[in-house]
């Protein structure tokens, strides 16, 4: 409807698109999201990789280590 008013016509009416690999920043982000749910080892659910990293950074900041 709006396309008709403004004379905009898309010749590619099918919903196909070209899939491409994510860029490096997106890949890093997806890896971090995956690490948020990855346990340190099988069967140990108390700490994930992300939780351990955040606890270590917090300990470092609280103790004044550089």
C-alpha positions as CSV (number, residue, x, y, z in Angstrom):
1,X,0.0,0.0,0.0
2,X,2.6,2.5,1.0
3,X,4.9,1.1,-1.7
4,X,2.2,1.9,-4.3
5,X,1.8,5.5,-3.1
6,X,5.5,6.2,-3.3
7,X,6.2,4.1,-6.3
8,X,8.6,1.8,-4.5
9,X,8.6,-1.7,-5.9
10,X,10.7,-4.5,-4.7
11,X,11.4,-6.9,-7.6
12,X,12.6,-9.5,-5.1
13,X,9.3,-10.5,-3.5
14,X,10.6,-13.8,-2.1
15,X,11.9,-13.9,1.4
16,X,15.3,-15.2,0.4
17,X,18.4,-13.7,1.7
18,X,22.1,-14.4,1.5
19,X,23.5,-15.9,4.7
20,X,26.9,-14.7,5.8
21,X,29.2,-15.5,8.6
22,X,29.1,-13.2,11.6
23,X,31.9,-10.6,11.9
24,X,34.6,-11.1,14.5
25,X,32.9,-8.9,17.2
26,X,29.7,-10.9,16.8
27,X,31.6,-14.2,17.0
28,X,33.2,-13.1,20.2
29,X,29.8,-12.1,21.7
30,X,28.3,-15.4,20.8
31,X,31.2,-17.2,22.4
32,X,30.7,-15.2,25.6
33,X,27.0,-16.1,25.6
34,X,27.9,-19.7,25.2
35,X,30.4,-19.5,28.1
36,X,27.7,-18.0,30.3
37,X,26.1,-21.4,30.4
38,X,29.2,-23.7,30.1
39,X,30.1,-25.4,33.4
40,X,33.7,-25.6,34.4
41,X,33.6,-29.3,34.0
42,X,30.9,-31.9,33.5
43,X,28.5,-32.3,36.4
44,X,29.7,-29.2,38.2
45,X,27.0,-26.5,38.0
46,X,28.0,-24.2,40.8
47,X,30.3,-22.1,38.6
48,X,30.2,-21.4,34.9
49,X,33.1,-20.0,33.0
50,X,31.5,-16.5,33.1
51,X,30.7,-16.7,36.8
52,X,34.3,-17.8,37.6
53,X,35.8,-15.0,35.5
54,X,33.5,-12.4,37.1
55,X,34.3,-13.7,40.6
56,X,38.1,-13.5,39.9
57,X,37.8,-9.9,38.6
58,X,35.8,-8.9,41.7
59,X,38.4,-10.5,44.0
60,X,41.2,-8.7,42.2
61,X,39.4,-5.4,42.5
62,X,38.5,-5.8,46.2
63,X,42.0,-6.9,47.1
64,X,43.7,-4.1,45.1
65,X,45.7,-6.4,42.9
66,X,46.9,-5.0,39.6
